[in-house]
Amino acid sequence: MLRGQVGDSVDLFGRDRLALGDTALDLEDTFGVSAAAPAAVVAGPAAAAPAEEEKTEFDVVLEGFGDNKIAVIKAVREITGQGLKEAKETVEGAPSTIQEGVAKDKAEEIKKTLEEAGAAVTLK
């Protein structure tokens, strides 16, 4: 069985180490596989995602609030549901993320609302 010191012959299913090694080689040949550990793959520019894929989720980032800070604070409160203090801190802490992982049409709608209030907004 599986008892013994390192270096002792191990009997597994009635086979010693040499027979098990031969069995492994036979399996590799029969099924076209390798028992070797896989090599680490280094990601490079070729491993990047295809450029054809269109991004489906966007982060709406407030870059600045312009001349009309109060209107921007109101818009942020409407969009996020934050209280007055939190919305003010968000606006004054620009650049700050207003929404994360939203659909493209929703992100465009949020951007339009904020820009109408006088804010500078980017979608990432």
N, CA, C and O atoms as a GROMACS GRO file, in nm:
protein
  496
    1MET      N    1   0.083  -0.117   0.000
    1MET     CA    2   0.000   0.000   0.000
    1MET      C    3   0.088   0.124   0.000
    1MET      O    4   0.200   0.118  -0.051
    2LEU      N    5   0.043   0.236   0.055
    2LEU     CA    6   0.118   0.360   0.046
    2LEU      C    7   0.202   0.385   0.171
    2LEU      O    8   0.216   0.500   0.214
    3ARG      N    9   0.256   0.285   0.228
    3ARG     CA   10   0.340   0.301   0.346
    3ARG      C   11   0.485   0.292   0.307
    3ARG      O   12   0.519   0.233   0.205
    4GLY      N   13   0.569   0.349   0.387
    4GLY     CA   14   0.712   0.336   0.361
    4GLY      C   15   0.782   0.469   0.366
    4GLY      O   16   0.717   0.574   0.374
    5GLN      N   17   0.911   0.465   0.363
    5GLN     CA   18   0.995   0.584   0.366
    5GLN      C   19   1.014   0.635   0.224
    5GLN      O   20   0.988   0.563   0.127
    6VAL      N   21   1.059   0.758   0.213
    6VAL     CA   22   1.093   0.812   0.082
    6VAL      C   23   1.206   0.727   0.027
    6VAL      O   24   1.303   0.700   0.096
    7GLY      N   25   1.194   0.687  -0.096
    7GLY     CA   26   1.295   0.602  -0.158
    7GLY      C   27   1.253   0.456  -0.160
    7GLY      O   28   1.306   0.377  -0.238
    8ASP      N   29   1.157   0.418  -0.072
    8ASP     CA   30   1.107   0.280  -0.076
    8ASP      C   31   1.013   0.266  -0.195
    8ASP      O   32   0.953   0.363  -0.241
    9SER      N   33   1.003   0.147  -0.244
    9SER     CA   34   0.913   0.119  -0.353
    9SER      C   35   0.771   0.122  -0.300
    9SER      O   36   0.742   0.060  -0.198
   10VAL      N   37   0.680   0.194  -0.369
   10VAL     CA   38   0.543   0.207  -0.325
   10VAL      C   39   0.457   0.116  -0.411
   10VAL      O   40   0.469   0.116  -0.533
   11ASP      N   41   0.371   0.040  -0.347
   11ASP     CA   42   0.283  -0.051  -0.418
   11ASP      C   43   0.146   0.014  -0.427
   11ASP      O   44   0.075   0.023  -0.327
   12LEU      N   45   0.109   0.057  -0.546
   12LEU     CA   46  -0.020   0.120  -0.569
   12LEU      C   47  -0.091   0.037  -0.674
   12LEU      O   48  -0.044   0.027  -0.787
   13PHE      N   49  -0.203  -0.020  -0.637
   13PHE     CA   50  -0.277  -0.109  -0.726
   13PHE      C   51  -0.188  -0.223  -0.776
   13PHE      O   52  -0.202  -0.269  -0.889
   14GLY      N   53  -0.100  -0.267  -0.692
   14GLY     CA   54  -0.016  -0.381  -0.727
   14GLY      C   55   0.099  -0.344  -0.819
   14GLY      O   56   0.158  -0.434  -0.880
   15ARG      N   57   0.135  -0.216  -0.831
   15ARG     CA   58   0.244  -0.175  -0.920
   15ARG      C   59   0.348  -0.097  -0.841
   15ARG      O   60   0.314  -0.028  -0.745
   16ASP      N   61   0.470  -0.108  -0.881
   16ASP     CA   62   0.574  -0.027  -0.817
   16ASP      C   63   0.592   0.101  -0.896
   16ASP      O   64   0.522   0.123  -0.995
   17ARG      N   65   0.683   0.187  -0.854
   17ARG     CA   66   0.702   0.317  -0.918
   17ARG      C   67   0.739   0.307  -1.066
   17ARG      O   68   0.688   0.384  -1.146
   18LEU      N   69   0.823   0.216  -1.102
   18LEU     CA   70   0.862   0.202  -1.243
   18LEU      C   71   0.744   0.165  -1.330
   18LEU      O   72   0.728   0.217  -1.440
   19ALA      N   73   0.661   0.074  -1.282
   19ALA     CA   74   0.544   0.034  -1.359
   19ALA      C   75   0.445   0.149  -1.371
   19ALA      O   76   0.382   0.166  -1.475
   20LEU      N   77   0.431   0.229  -1.266
   20LEU     CA   78   0.342   0.345  -1.271
   20LEU      C   79   0.394   0.449  -1.370
   20LEU      O   80   0.316   0.512  -1.441
   21GLY      N   81   0.526   0.466  -1.375
   21GLY     CA   82   0.585   0.558  -1.473
   21GLY      C   83   0.557   0.512  -1.614
   21GLY      O   84   0.525   0.593  -1.701
   22ASP      N   85   0.569   0.383  -1.638
   22ASP     CA   86   0.540   0.329  -1.770
   22ASP      C   87   0.392   0.348  -1.804
   22ASP      O   88   0.357   0.380  -1.918
   23THR      N   89   0.305   0.329  -1.705
   23THR     CA   90   0.162   0.348  -1.727
   23THR      C   91   0.133   0.493  -1.766
   23THR      O   92   0.051   0.520  -1.854
   24ALA      N   93   0.200   0.587  -1.698
   24ALA     CA   94   0.181   0.728  -1.730
   24ALA      C   95   0.224   0.756  -1.875
   24ALA      O   96   0.155   0.828  -1.947
   25LEU      N   97   0.336   0.700  -1.916
   25LEU     CA   98   0.382   0.719  -2.054
   25LEU      C   99   0.284   0.658  -2.154
   25LEU      O  100   0.257   0.717  -2.259
   26ASP      N  101   0.231   0.540  -2.120
   26ASP     CA  102   0.132   0.477  -2.208
   26ASP      C  103   0.007   0.564  -2.222
   26ASP      O  104  -0.048   0.577  -2.332
   27LEU      N  105  -0.038   0.623  -2.111
   27LEU     CA  106  -0.156   0.710  -2.116
   27LEU      C  107  -0.130   0.835  -2.200
   27LEU      O  108  -0.216   0.879  -2.276
   28GLU      N  109  -0.010   0.892  -2.188
   28GLU     CA  110   0.026   1.009  -2.268
   28GLU      C  111   0.022   0.976  -2.416
   28GLU      O  112  -0.032   1.052  -2.496
   29ASP      N  113   0.078   0.861  -2.453
   29ASP     CA  114   0.080   0.821  -2.593
   29ASP      C  115  -0.061   0.791  -2.644
   29ASP      O  116  -0.097   0.831  -2.755
   30THR      N  117  -0.140   0.721  -2.565
   30THR     CA  118  -0.273   0.679  -2.607
   30THR      C  119  -0.366   0.798  -2.627
   30THR      O  120  -0.438   0.805  -2.727
   31PHE      N  121  -0.366   0.890  -2.533
   31PHE     CA  122  -0.462   1.000  -2.537
   31PHE      C  123  -0.403   1.132  -2.588
   31PHE      O  124  -0.476   1.231  -2.598
   32GLY      N  125  -0.276   1.135  -2.618
   32GLY     CA  126  -0.214   1.256  -2.672
   32GLY      C  127  -0.207   1.369  -2.572
   32GLY      O  128  -0.220   1.486  -2.609
   33VAL      N  129  -0.187   1.337  -2.445
   33VAL     CA  130  -0.178   1.439  -2.341
   33VAL      C  131  -0.041   1.435  -2.278
   33VAL      O  132   0.040   1.346  -2.308
   34SER      N  133  -0.014   1.531  -2.192
   34SER     CA  134   0.113   1.536  -2.123
   34SER      C  135   0.090   1.544  -1.974
   34SER      O  136   0.004   1.619  -1.928
   35ALA      N  137   0.166   1.469  -1.897
   35ALA     CA  138   0.155   1.472  -1.752
   35ALA      C  139   0.239   1.585  -1.692
   35ALA      O  140   0.235   1.606  -1.571
   36ALA      N  141   0.314   1.657  -1.776
   36ALA     CA  142   0.398   1.766  -1.728
   36ALA      C  143   0.310   1.882  -1.685
   36ALA      O  144   0.200   1.902  -1.738
   37ALA      N  145   0.359   1.958  -1.588
   37ALA     CA  146   0.286   2.076  -1.541
   37ALA      C  147   0.283   2.179  -1.653
   37ALA      O  148   0.382   2.196  -1.724
   38PRO      N  149   0.170   2.247  -1.670
   38PRO     CA  150   0.161   2.346  -1.777
   38PRO      C  151   0.252   2.464  -1.750
   38PRO      O  152   0.270   2.505  -1.635
   39ALA      N  153   0.310   2.519  -1.855
   39ALA     CA  154   0.398   2.635  -1.842
   39ALA      C  155   0.314   2.760  -1.821
   39ALA      O  156   0.201   2.769  -1.870
   40ALA      N  157   0.367   2.855  -1.748
   40ALA     CA  158   0.296   2.980  -1.724
   40ALA      C  159   0.286   3.060  -1.854
   40ALA      O  160   0.381   3.068  -1.931
   41VAL      N  161   0.170   3.116  -1.876
   41VAL     CA  162   0.148   3.195  -1.996
   41VAL      C  163   0.169   3.341  -1.961
   41VAL      O  164   0.111   3.393  -1.866
   42VAL      N  165   0.253   3.406  -2.039
   42VAL     CA  166   0.280   3.547  -2.016
   42VAL      C  167   0.188   3.628  -2.107
   42VAL      O  168   0.189   3.613  -2.229
   43ALA      N  169   0.107   3.712  -2.045
   43ALA     CA  170   0.014   3.794  -2.122
   43ALA      C  171   0.088   3.911  -2.184
   43ALA      O  172   0.161   3.983  -2.116
   44GLY      N  173   0.067   3.928  -2.310
   44GLY     CA  174   0.129   4.038  -2.381
   44GLY      C  175   0.025   4.112  -2.462
   44GLY      O  176  -0.094   4.091  -2.442
   45PRO      N  177   0.067   4.197  -2.552
   45PRO     CA  178  -0.028   4.272  -2.633
   45PRO      C  179  -0.117   4.182  -2.718
   45PRO      O  180  -0.231   4.217  -2.746
   46ALA      N  181  -0.067   4.068  -2.758
   46ALA     CA  182  -0.147   3.977  -2.840
   46ALA      C  183  -0.260   3.915  -2.759
   46ALA      O  184  -0.359   3.871  -2.816
   47ALA      N  185  -0.245   3.910  -2.626
   47ALA     CA  186  -0.347   3.850  -2.541
   47ALA      C  187  -0.456   3.948  -2.501
   47ALA      O  188  -0.548   3.911  -2.428
   48ALA      N  189  -0.448   4.071  -2.547
   48ALA     CA  190  -0.548   4.172  -2.512
   48ALA      C  191  -0.681   4.138  -2.577
   48ALA      O  192  -0.687   4.065  -2.676
   49ALA      N  193  -0.788   4.192  -2.521
   49ALA     CA  194  -0.921   4.168  -2.575
   49ALA      C  195  -0.932   4.229  -2.714
   49ALA      O  196  -0.872   4.333  -2.742
   50PRO      N  197  -1.008   4.166  -2.800
   50PRO     CA  198  -1.023   4.219  -2.935
   50PRO      C  199  -1.082   4.359  -2.933
   50PRO      O  200  -1.172   4.388  -2.853
   51ALA      N  201  -1.034   4.445  -3.020
   51ALA     CA  202  -1.080   4.583  -3.025
   51ALA      C  203  -1.221   4.593  -3.080
   51ALA      O  204  -1.287   4.696  -3.063
   52GLU      N  205  -1.270   4.488  -3.146
   52GLU     CA  206  -1.402   4.490  -3.206
   52GLU      C  207  -1.513   4.485  -3.103
   52GLU      O  208  -1.625   4.529  -3.130
   53GLU      N  209  -1.485   4.431  -2.985
   53GLU     CA  210  -1.588   4.420  -2.883
   53GLU      C  211  -1.627   4.558  -2.834
   53GLU      O  212  -1.541   4.640  -2.799
   54GLU      N  213  -1.756   4.583  -2.830
   54GLU     CA  214  -1.804   4.710  -2.782
   54GLU      C  215  -1.825   4.700  -2.631
   54GLU      O  216  -1.879   4.601  -2.582
   55LYS      N  217  -1.782   4.800  -2.560
   55LYS     CA  218  -1.796   4.803  -2.416
   55LYS      C  219  -1.945   4.816  -2.382
   55LYS      O  220  -2.015   4.896  -2.443
   56THR      N  221  -1.992   4.738  -2.286
   56THR     CA  222  -2.133   4.739  -2.253
   56THR      C  223  -2.162   4.807  -2.119
   56THR      O  224  -2.274   4.851  -2.095
   57GLU      N  225  -2.063   4.816  -2.032
   57GLU     CA  226  -2.082   4.880  -1.903
   57GLU      C  227  -1.986   4.997  -1.890
   57GLU      O  228  -1.869   4.988  -1.926
   58PHE      N  229  -2.038   5.107  -1.837
   58PHE     CA  230  -1.960   5.229  -1.827
   58PHE      C  231  -1.964   5.284  -1.686
   58PHE      O  232  -2.058   5.260  -1.610
   59ASP      N  233  -1.859   5.358  -1.651
   59ASP     CA  234  -1.856   5.434  -1.527
   59ASP      C  235  -1.874   5.580  -1.564
   59ASP      O  236  -1.807   5.631  -1.653
   60VAL      N  237  -1.965   5.648  -1.496
   60VAL     CA  238  -1.989   5.790  -1.520
   60VAL      C  239  -1.905   5.867  -1.419
   60VAL      O  240  -1.924   5.854  -1.298
   61VAL      N  241  -1.811   5.948  -1.469
   61VAL     CA  242  -1.717   6.019  -1.383
   61VAL      C  243  -1.739   6.169  -1.396
   61VAL      O  244  -1.733   6.225  -1.506
   62LEU      N  245  -1.763   6.233  -1.283
   62LEU     CA  246  -1.777   6.378  -1.278
   62LEU      C  247  -1.637   6.438  -1.272
   62LEU      O  248  -1.564   6.415  -1.176
   63GLU      N  249  -1.600   6.514  -1.375
   63GLU     CA  250  -1.466   6.573  -1.383
   63GLU      C  251  -1.461   6.711  -1.319
   63GLU      O  252  -1.357   6.751  -1.266
   64GLY      N  253  -1.571   6.785  -1.323
   64GLY     CA  254  -1.575   6.919  -1.266
   64GLY      C  255  -1.718   6.968  -1.265
   64GLY      O  256  -1.804   6.912  -1.332
   65PHE      N  257  -1.744   7.075  -1.185
   65PHE     CA  258  -1.881   7.121  -1.173
   65PHE      C  259  -1.908   7.256  -1.238
   65PHE      O  260  -2.022   7.301  -1.237
   66GLY      N  261  -1.808   7.320  -1.295
   66GLY     CA  262  -1.829   7.445  -1.368
   66GLY      C  263  -1.876   7.558  -1.278
   66GLY      O  264  -1.840   7.563  -1.161
   67ASP      N  265  -1.956   7.648  -1.335
   67ASP     CA  266  -2.000   7.768  -1.263
   67ASP      C  267  -2.125   7.745  -1.181
   67ASP      O  268  -2.156   7.825  -1.093
   68ASN      N  269  -2.200   7.639  -1.209
   68ASN     CA  270  -2.328   7.619  -1.144
   68ASN      C  271  -2.324   7.498  -1.050
   68ASN      O  272  -2.386   7.395  -1.078
   69LYS      N  273  -2.253   7.512  -0.940
   69LYS     CA  274  -2.234   7.400  -0.848
   69LYS      C  275  -2.366   7.352  -0.788
   69LYS      O  276  -2.384   7.231  -0.771
   70ILE      N  277  -2.456   7.440  -0.757
   70ILE     CA  278  -2.582   7.402  -0.693
   70ILE      C  279  -2.665   7.313  -0.786
   70ILE      O  280  -2.721   7.213  -0.742
   71ALA      N  281  -2.673   7.348  -0.913
   71ALA     CA  282  -2.749   7.267  -1.010
   71ALA      C  283  -2.684   7.129  -1.025
   71ALA      O  284  -2.755   7.029  -1.040
   72VAL      N  285  -2.552   7.124  -1.022
   72VAL     CA  286  -2.482   6.995  -1.034
   72VAL      C  287  -2.509   6.910  -0.910
   72VAL      O  288  -2.530   6.789  -0.921
   73ILE      N  289  -2.508   6.971  -0.792
   73ILE     CA  290  -2.538   6.898  -0.668
   73ILE      C  291  -2.679   6.841  -0.674
   73ILE      O  292  -2.701   6.726  -0.637
   74LYS      N  293  -2.774   6.920  -0.722
   74LYS     CA  294  -2.912   6.872  -0.736
   74LYS      C  295  -2.919   6.754  -0.832
   74LYS      O  296  -2.990   6.656  -0.807
   75ALA      N  297  -2.847   6.763  -0.943
   75ALA     CA  298  -2.847   6.654  -1.042
   75ALA      C  299  -2.785   6.528  -0.983
   75ALA      O  300  -2.835   6.418  -1.006
   76VAL      N  301  -2.676   6.544  -0.908
   76VAL     CA  302  -2.611   6.427  -0.846
   76VAL      C  303  -2.705   6.364  -0.744
   76VAL      O  304  -2.713   6.241  -0.737
   77ARG      N  305  -2.776   6.444  -0.667
   77ARG     CA  306  -2.873   6.390  -0.570
   77ARG      C  307  -2.982   6.312  -0.641
   77ARG      O  308  -3.021   6.204  -0.596
   78GLU      N  309  -3.031   6.367  -0.752
   78GLU     CA  310  -3.137   6.301  -0.829
   78GLU      C  311  -3.089   6.167  -0.885
   78GLU      O  312  -3.163   6.068  -0.883
   79ILE      N  313  -2.966   6.164  -0.934
   79ILE     CA  314  -2.912   6.043  -0.998
   79ILE      C  315  -2.876   5.937  -0.896
   79ILE      O  316  -2.908   5.819  -0.914
   80THR      N  317  -2.810   5.976  -0.788
   80THR     CA  318  -2.756   5.879  -0.692
   80THR      C  319  -2.846   5.851  -0.573
   80THR      O  320  -2.832   5.747  -0.508
   81GLY      N  321  -2.937   5.943  -0.543
   81GLY     CA  322  -3.020   5.926  -0.425
   81GLY      C  323  -2.947   5.965  -0.298
   81GLY      O  324  -2.992   5.934  -0.188
   82GLN      N  325  -2.834   6.033  -0.312
   82GLN     CA  326  -2.757   6.076  -0.194
   82GLN      C  327  -2.827   6.193  -0.126
   82GLN      O  328  -2.909   6.262  -0.185
   83GLY      N  329  -2.791   6.212   0.001
   83GLY     CA  330  -2.838   6.329   0.073
   83GLY      C  331  -2.761   6.451   0.029
   83GLY      O  332  -2.666   6.441  -0.049
   84LEU      N  333  -2.802   6.567   0.077
   84LEU     CA  334  -2.739   6.693   0.037
   84LEU      C  335  -2.591   6.696   0.070
   84LEU      O  336  -2.509   6.735  -0.013
   85LYS      N  337  -2.555   6.655   0.191
   85LYS     CA  338  -2.414   6.658   0.233
   85LYS      C  339  -2.328   6.566   0.147
   85LYS      O  340  -2.221   6.605   0.102
   86GLU      N  341  -2.375   6.443   0.124
   86GLU     CA  342  -2.299   6.346   0.046
   86GLU      C  343  -2.284   6.392  -0.099
   86GLU      O  344  -2.177   6.378  -0.158
   87ALA      N  345  -2.392   6.446  -0.156
   87ALA     CA  346  -2.388   6.493  -0.294
   87ALA      C  347  -2.291   6.611  -0.307
   87ALA      O  348  -2.217   6.620  -0.405
   88LYS      N  349  -2.291   6.701  -0.208
   88LYS     CA  350  -2.200   6.816  -0.209
   88LYS      C  351  -2.056   6.769  -0.203
   88LYS      O  352  -1.970   6.820  -0.275
   89GLU      N  353  -2.029   6.670  -0.115
   89GLU     CA  354  -1.893   6.615  -0.104
   89GLU      C  355  -1.851   6.546  -0.233
   89GLU      O  356  -1.735   6.556  -0.274
   90THR      N  357  -1.943   6.477  -0.298
   90THR     CA  358  -1.914   6.410  -0.425
   90THR      C  359  -1.876   6.512  -0.531
   90THR      O  360  -1.778   6.495  -0.603
   91VAL      N  361  -1.955   6.618  -0.541
   91VAL     CA  362  -1.931   6.721  -0.643
   91VAL      C  363  -1.801   6.795  -0.614
   91VAL      O  364  -1.720   6.816  -0.705
   92GLU      N  365  -1.779   6.834  -0.489
   92GLU     CA  366  -1.658   6.909  -0.455
   92GLU      C  367  -1.533   6.822  -0.461
   92GLU      O  368  -1.422   6.874  -0.472
   93GLY      N  369  -1.549   6.690  -0.454
   93GLY     CA  370  -1.437   6.598  -0.460
   93GLY      C  371  -1.403   6.553  -0.602
   93GLY      O  372  -1.331   6.455  -0.621
   94ALA      N  373  -1.457   6.625  -0.701
   94ALA     CA  374  -1.433   6.587  -0.841
   94ALA      C  375  -1.283   6.586  -0.871
   94ALA      O  376  -1.211   6.672  -0.821
   95PRO      N  377  -1.235   6.491  -0.949
   95PRO     CA  378  -1.312   6.391  -1.023
   95PRO      C  379  -1.359   6.278  -0.932
   95PRO      O  380  -1.283   6.226  -0.850
   96SER      N  381  -1.485   6.242  -0.947
   96SER     CA  382  -1.543   6.134  -0.867
   96SER      C  383  -1.641   6.055  -0.953
   96SER      O  384  -1.705   6.108  -1.044
   97THR      N  385  -1.651   5.927  -0.921
   97THR     CA  386  -1.741   5.838  -0.995
   97THR      C  387  -1.882   5.854  -0.943
   97THR      O  388  -1.906   5.839  -0.823
   98ILE      N  389  -1.975   5.884  -1.033
   98ILE     CA  390  -2.115   5.902  -0.996
   98ILE      C  391  -2.189   5.768  -0.999
   98ILE      O  392  -2.261   5.734  -0.905
   99GLN      N  393  -2.171   5.692  -1.107
   99GLN     CA  394  -2.232   5.559  -1.122
   99GLN      C  395  -2.128   5.465  -1.181
   99GLN      O  396  -2.047   5.506  -1.264
  100GLU      N  397  -2.130   5.339  -1.139
  100GLU     CA  398  -2.037   5.239  -1.191
  100GLU      C  399  -2.114   5.127  -1.258
  100GLU      O  400  -2.219   5.084  -1.211
  101GLY      N  401  -2.059   5.078  -1.369
  101GLY     CA  402  -2.112   4.960  -1.436
  101GLY      C  403  -2.253   4.975  -1.489
  101GLY      O  404  -2.332   4.880  -1.482
  102VAL      N  405  -2.286   5.092  -1.542
  102VAL     CA  406  -2.421   5.112  -1.597
  102VAL      C  407  -2.420   5.089  -1.748
  102VAL      O  408  -2.317   5.101  -1.813
  103ALA      N  409  -2.535   5.056  -1.801
  103ALA     CA  410  -2.550   5.031  -1.945
  103ALA      C  411  -2.523   5.160  -2.022
  103ALA      O  412  -2.534   5.270  -1.968
  104LYS      N  413  -2.487   5.144  -2.148
  104LYS     CA  414  -2.448   5.259  -2.231
  104LYS      C  415  -2.557   5.365  -2.239
  104LYS      O  416  -2.529   5.483  -2.221
  105ASP      N  417  -2.682   5.323  -2.265
  105ASP     CA  418  -2.789   5.422  -2.278
  105ASP      C  419  -2.816   5.495  -2.146
  105ASP      O  420  -2.842   5.616  -2.147
  106LYS      N  421  -2.809   5.424  -2.035
  106LYS     CA  422  -2.828   5.486  -1.904
  106LYS      C  423  -2.711   5.581  -1.874
  106LYS      O  424  -2.733   5.689  -1.819
  107ALA      N  425  -2.589   5.542  -1.909
  107ALA     CA  426  -2.472   5.627  -1.888
  107ALA      C  427  -2.483   5.755  -1.969
  107ALA      O  428  -2.450   5.863  -1.921
  108GLU      N  429  -2.530   5.743  -2.093
  108GLU     CA  430  -2.548   5.862  -2.179
  108GLU      C  431  -2.654   5.955  -2.120
  108GLU      O  432  -2.639   6.077  -2.124
  109GLU      N  433  -2.759   5.897  -2.065
  109GLU     CA  434  -2.867   5.975  -2.005
  109GLU      C  435  -2.814   6.052  -1.882
  109GLU      O  436  -2.844   6.170  -1.865
  110ILE      N  437  -2.737   5.984  -1.798
  110ILE     CA  438  -2.678   6.048  -1.680
  110ILE      C  439  -2.583   6.159  -1.722
  110ILE      O  440  -2.584   6.268  -1.664
  111LYS      N  441  -2.501   6.131  -1.822
  111LYS     CA  442  -2.406   6.231  -1.872
  111LYS      C  443  -2.480   6.355  -1.921
  111LYS      O  444  -2.440   6.468  -1.892
  112LYS      N  445  -2.588   6.335  -1.996
  112LYS     CA  446  -2.666   6.447  -2.049
  112LYS      C  447  -2.725   6.530  -1.935
  112LYS      O  448  -2.720   6.653  -1.939
  113THR      N  449  -2.779   6.463  -1.834
  113THR     CA  450  -2.838   6.534  -1.720
  113THR      C  451  -2.734   6.619  -1.649
  113THR      O  452  -2.760   6.735  -1.616
  114LEU      N  453  -2.617   6.562  -1.626
  114LEU     CA  454  -2.512   6.636  -1.556
  114LEU      C  455  -2.458   6.751  -1.641
  114LEU      O  456  -2.431   6.859  -1.589
  115GLU      N  457  -2.443   6.729  -1.770
  115GLU     CA  458  -2.392   6.835  -1.858
  115GLU      C  459  -2.493   6.950  -1.869
  115GLU      O  460  -2.453   7.066  -1.877
  116GLU      N  461  -2.622   6.917  -1.868
  116GLU     CA  462  -2.724   7.023  -1.869
  116GLU      C  463  -2.718   7.108  -1.744
  116GLU      O  464  -2.751   7.226  -1.746
  117ALA      N  465  -2.674   7.046  -1.633
  117ALA     CA  466  -2.660   7.119  -1.507
  117ALA      C  467  -2.530   7.200  -1.504
  117ALA      O  468  -2.510   7.283  -1.414
  118GLY      N  469  -2.440   7.178  -1.600
  118GLY     CA  470  -2.317   7.255  -1.608
  118GLY      C  471  -2.192   7.178  -1.570
  118GLY      O  472  -2.086   7.238  -1.556
  119ALA      N  473  -2.202   7.048  -1.554
  119ALA     CA  474  -2.088   6.967  -1.512
  119ALA      C  475  -2.008   6.917  -1.632
  119ALA      O  476  -2.060   6.908  -1.744
  120ALA      N  477  -1.881   6.886  -1.606
  120ALA     CA  478  -1.797   6.820  -1.706
  120ALA      C  479  -1.796   6.672  -1.670
  120ALA      O  480  -1.761   6.635  -1.558
  121VAL      N  481  -1.834   6.586  -1.766
  121VAL     CA  482  -1.852   6.444  -1.738
  121VAL      C  483  -1.782   6.361  -1.844
  121VAL      O  484  -1.781   6.397  -1.962
  122THR      N  485  -1.723   6.248  -1.801
  122THR     CA  486  -1.666   6.151  -1.895
  122THR      C  487  -1.723   6.013  -1.865
  122THR      O  488  -1.763   5.984  -1.752
  123LEU      N  489  -1.726   5.930  -1.968
  123LEU     CA  490  -1.768   5.791  -1.953
  123LEU      C  491  -1.643   5.704  -1.969
  123LEU      O  492  -1.569   5.719  -2.066
  124LYS      N  493  -1.622   5.617  -1.876
  124LYS     CA  494  -1.505   5.528  -1.883
  124LYS      C  495  -1.551   5.385  -1.886
  124LYS      O  496  -1.469   5.294  -1.892
   0.00000   0.00000   0.00000
